[in-house]
Amino acid sequence: MRISIDADVCIGAGQCALVSPAVFTQDDDGFSTLVPGHEDHAGGPLVREAARACPVQAITVRE
């Protein structure tokens, strides 16, 4: 599973970090970022739920 966050779209709502804190966090400016080393995370359902929870759909999850 490959996870990416479109930094140009992200508004820093933080829903991803609330749903899946092992994979997503927020940077110093409040925008979402991946926890280092989790670009290819096999987190499954929580990662997908975090992508669905994003209000601007900035997260892409690919198999």
N, C-alpha and C positions, 0 to 999 in steps of 0.2 A: 504494500500500500504506500503510495507516494502522496504526501501532504504539502500543499503550498498555500501561502497567504498573499493575496494581491495587496501590496502596501499602498497602492494608489486608490484602492477602494475602501480599505479598512478605516472605520471611524473610531475604533477603540472602545466599543461597547463592552467588551470583556466577557461576553456570553461564552465564548469558546473556553476561556480560562476557568470559568465557573463549572462548566460541564465536564471538561477533561483537563484538569490541572497537571497531570503527569506529562501531557504533550504540549499544551499551550500555556503561554504566560504573556505578560505585557512588558514592553520596554519602558525606558525612563520617561518617554513622552506619552505613555498610556496606550500605545498601539499594540495590537496582537503580534506575537512572534512565537516561533516554535522553541521549545526547550531544546538546547543543543543536542544533536544526535538523534532527533526524532523526525527528521524529514522522511524517513522510510520506516515508519512505526507500524507495527502490527496491532494497534490498539482496538481495531474493529468498531464495535457498536458505539462506544463513547466518542470516538473521533468523528464518526458519521453524524452522530447527534449534535456535536459541536458545530459541524459544518451547516447543519440544518438550522441551528439556533442563531447563526450569524444574521443580523438584521439586514445586512447589505450584500450577503452572499460572497464575501471576500475569500472564503476558504474553498479550495478544490481538493478532492480526494479521488485518487486514481488507483485502480488495482495494478 
